[in-house]
Amino acid sequence: MIQMKPVPLKISIAVLACVSLAACSNLSSEVGNQLDALKNKTQSLDSLVNQEVNKVQSLDSLIQVEQNKVNQLDSLISTSVSRLDSVARTKLK
């Protein structure tokens, strides 16, 4: 029967340290990849949000233009009603 010599403690510690460093390196690389993916998704979402904000601003501008038209029409109607009231009062006298 062959008898094996015990592995010196320093060699065991060195091997364990190398394995631990390799595992940490892989974990670090995985975390970096996940962060990059998250950054890309965040940028894509930001772009979509900016597009929607631009659409809302365009719609708000159109609403403002239409509101101005309504105000002008209201003013014109008020002026016409005032004139008609005046004419009707003079005819009734």
C-alpha positions as CSV (number, residue, x, y, z in Angstrom):
1,M,0.0,0.0,0.0
2,I,1.3,3.4,-1.0
3,Q,1.3,6.0,1.7
4,M,0.6,9.6,0.8
5,K,2.5,12.4,2.5
6,P,0.4,15.1,4.1
7,V,0.2,18.2,2.0
8,P,1.9,21.1,3.7
9,L,-0.3,23.8,5.2
10,K,1.2,26.6,3.1
11,I,0.5,24.8,-0.2
12,S,-3.1,24.1,0.9
13,I,-3.6,27.8,1.8
14,A,-2.1,28.9,-1.5
15,V,-4.4,26.6,-3.5
16,L,-7.4,27.7,-1.5
17,A,-6.4,31.4,-2.1
18,C,-6.1,30.9,-5.9
19,V,-9.5,29.2,-6.1
20,S,-11.1,32.0,-4.0
21,L,-9.6,34.7,-6.2
22,A,-10.8,32.9,-9.4
23,A,-14.3,32.7,-7.9
24,C,-14.3,36.4,-6.9
25,S,-13.0,37.3,-10.4
26,N,-15.9,35.4,-12.0
27,L,-18.4,37.0,-9.6
28,S,-17.0,40.5,-10.3
29,S,-17.3,39.9,-14.1
30,E,-20.9,38.7,-13.7
31,V,-21.8,41.7,-11.6
32,G,-20.2,44.0,-14.2
33,N,-22.2,42.4,-17.0
34,Q,-25.4,42.7,-15.0
35,L,-24.7,46.4,-14.3
36,D,-24.1,47.0,-18.0
37,A,-27.4,45.3,-18.9
38,L,-29.2,47.4,-16.3
39,K,-27.5,50.6,-17.6
40,N,-28.7,49.7,-21.2
41,K,-32.2,49.1,-20.0
42,T,-32.2,52.4,-18.0
43,Q,-31.1,54.3,-21.1
44,S,-33.7,52.7,-23.2
45,L,-36.4,53.5,-20.7
46,D,-35.2,57.1,-20.4
47,S,-35.4,57.5,-24.2
48,L,-39.0,56.2,-24.2
49,V,-39.9,58.5,-21.3
50,N,-38.4,61.5,-23.3
51,Q,-40.4,60.6,-26.4
52,E,-43.6,60.5,-24.3
53,V,-42.8,63.8,-22.7
54,N,-42.3,65.3,-26.2
55,K,-45.6,64.0,-27.3
56,V,-47.3,65.5,-24.2
57,Q,-45.7,68.8,-24.9
58,S,-46.8,68.8,-28.5
59,L,-50.4,67.9,-27.4
60,D,-50.3,70.7,-24.8
61,S,-49.2,73.1,-27.5
62,L,-52.1,72.1,-29.8
63,I,-54.5,72.4,-26.9
64,Q,-53.2,75.9,-26.2
65,V,-53.6,76.9,-29.9
66,E,-57.2,75.6,-29.8
67,Q,-57.9,77.4,-26.5
68,N,-56.8,80.7,-28.1
69,K,-59.1,80.1,-31.0
70,V,-62.0,79.4,-28.6
71,N,-61.2,82.6,-26.7
72,Q,-61.2,84.6,-29.9
73,L,-64.5,83.1,-31.0
74,D,-66.0,83.7,-27.6
75,S,-64.9,87.4,-27.8
76,L,-66.4,87.7,-31.2
77,I,-69.7,86.2,-30.1
78,S,-69.8,88.5,-27.1
79,T,-69.2,91.5,-29.3
80,S,-71.9,90.4,-31.8
81,V,-74.4,89.8,-28.9
82,S,-73.7,93.3,-27.5
83,R,-74.3,94.9,-31.0
84,L,-77.5,92.9,-31.5
85,D,-78.7,93.9,-28.0
86,S,-78.0,97.5,-28.8
87,V,-79.8,97.4,-32.2
88,A,-82.8,95.6,-30.5
89,R,-83.0,98.2,-27.8
90,T,-83.0,101.1,-30.3
91,K,-85.7,99.3,-32.4
92,L,-87.9,98.7,-29.3
93,K,-87.8,102.4,-28.2
